[in-house]
Amino acid sequence: MLKINLKQLEAFTATAEYGSFTRAAEELYLTQSTVSAHILTLEAELGVQLILRGARRKLTLTEEGRRVYGAARDILDRCQLLQDPESTARRELSVGASTAPAQYLLPGLLSGFLQHNSDSRFLLRRGDSAQVHSLLNQGEVRIGIVGAALDRREYNYQTLCDDRLVLVTAATERFRALKALGAFGCDLLDEPFIVREETSGTRRAVESYWKKCGILPEKLQIVACMDNPEAIRRSVAEGMGVSVMSELSVREDVADGKLLTFDLDEKGFFRRIYLVWRKAVSLTRTEQAFVSYLRSELKK
């Protein structure tokens, strides 16, 4: 009995139609290696070669490939007819987002998407990067937006945007004077520090930066560890210490004169914000539309 699944047929038909593994991967929201693996598995199961491959050869179907393509296309079209395009489940978008994107990036994007897709609805869950991965793994959300790529074997990651991380201080005269003198965050490492929890994407990025600069985290004077950016912002404003945070999360407080920000060094330090979903999951059309919308809007 043949062990063939729809993902293999989708990968094969998309590659045949677009004439490219890369283009097929983009359209299916998969990695190129995943598309290739699906097709190789399909060829092995059928015991025939479907695609002629070669560095200098244009991708073409074999005679068996053309025959299988017709059958595969028919199967996929029939399956599409069986799906209810108006199904509430297929129009629901369950999204998990780490703290900074959830609070400061997503609200406007969700609103914009709904303006063009009024029949969709969102379920939004918030947590740090590790918690979002856990929600994805448990099936409680299907799409994640995180600040750390934790497992590239099990998850697809696409870079959405870069997020500047800055050292945040109280808006005191002393820090204003240091900012006027052109100080960077790396010049203020003797200050008391407030840090995020260990599973935070921000903390992972900052510790990676300290390591690259030869700075030992244990040499910092850490006075508090908090999992709530709002609590960190208020604690910094009250003079408890300084912290490294997403610039997105402190813009309003900086504009109101409550906080000051310092680039960590003369180049500035950025971490990536990723869109993520499990490789075992095939995105619905609504989810694919949402992913495309996010990418196009953030490119602007």
Rosetta blueprint (number, residue, H / E / L):
1 M L
2 L L
3 K L
4 I L
5 N L
6 L H
7 K H
8 Q H
9 L H
10 E H
11 A H
12 F H
13 T H
14 A H
15 T H
16 A H
17 E H
18 Y H
19 G L
20 S L
21 F H
22 T H
23 R H
24 A H
25 A H
26 E H
27 E H
28 L H
29 Y L
30 L L
31 T L
32 Q H
33 S H
34 T H
35 V H
36 S H
37 A H
38 H H
39 I H
40 L H
41 T H
42 L H
43 E H
44 A H
45 E H
46 L H
47 G L
48 V L
49 Q L
50 L L
51 I E
52 L E
53 R L
54 G L
55 A L
56 R L
57 R L
58 K L
59 L L
60 T E
61 L E
62 T L
63 E H
64 E H
65 G H
66 R H
67 R H
68 V H
69 Y H
70 G H
71 A H
72 A H
73 R H
74 D H
75 I H
76 L H
77 D H
78 R H
79 C H
80 Q H
81 L H
82 L H
83 Q L
84 D L
85 P L
86 E L
87 S L
88 T H
89 A H
90 R H
91 R H
92 E E
93 L E
94 S E
95 V E
96 G E
97 A E
98 S L
99 T H
100 A H
101 P H
102 A H
103 Q H
104 Y H
105 L H
106 L H
107 P H
108 G H
109 L H
110 L H
111 S H
112 G H
113 F H
114 L H
115 Q H
116 H H
117 N L
118 S L
119 D L
120 S L
121 R E
122 F E
123 L E
124 L E
125 R E
126 R E
127 G L
128 D L
129 S H
130 A H
131 Q H
132 V H
133 H H
134 S H
135 L H
136 L H
137 N H
138 Q H
139 G L
140 E L
141 V L
142 R L
143 I E
144 G E
145 I E
146 V E
147 G L
148 A L
149 A L
150 L L
151 D L
152 R L
153 R L
154 E L
155 Y E
156 N E
157 Y E
158 Q E
159 T E
160 L E
161 C E
162 D E
163 D E
164 R E
165 L E
166 V E
167 L E
168 V E
169 T E
170 A E
171 A L
172 T L
173 E H
174 R H
175 F H
176 R H
177 A H
178 L H
179 K H
180 A H
181 L L
182 G L
183 A L
184 F L
185 G H
186 C H
187 D H
188 L L
189 L L
190 D L
191 E L
192 P E
193 F E
194 I E
195 V E
196 R E
197 E L
198 E L
199 T L
200 S L
201 G H
202 T H
203 R H
204 R H
205 A H
206 V H
207 E H
208 S H
209 Y H
210 W H
211 K H
212 K H
213 C L
214 G L
215 I L
216 L L
217 P H
218 E H
219 K H
220 L L
221 Q E
222 I E
223 V E
224 A E
225 C E
226 M E
227 D L
228 N L
229 P H
230 E H
231 A H
232 I H
233 R H
234 R H
235 S H
236 V H
237 A H
238 E L
239 G L
240 M L
241 G L
242 V E
243 S E
244 V E
245 M E
246 S E
247 E H
248 L H
249 S H
250 V H
251 R H
252 E H
253 D H
254 V H
255 A H
256 D L
257 G L
258 K L
259 L E
260 L E
261 T E
262 F E
263 D E
264 L L
265 D L
266 E L
267 K L
268 G L
269 F E
270 F E
271 R E
272 R E
273 I E
274 Y E
275 L E
276 V E
277 W E
278 R E
279 K L
280 A L
281 V L
282 S L
283 L L
284 T L
285 R H
286 T H
287 E H
288 Q H
289 A H
290 F H
291 V H
292 S H
293 Y H
294 L H
295 R H
296 S H
297 E H
298 L H
299 K H
300 K L
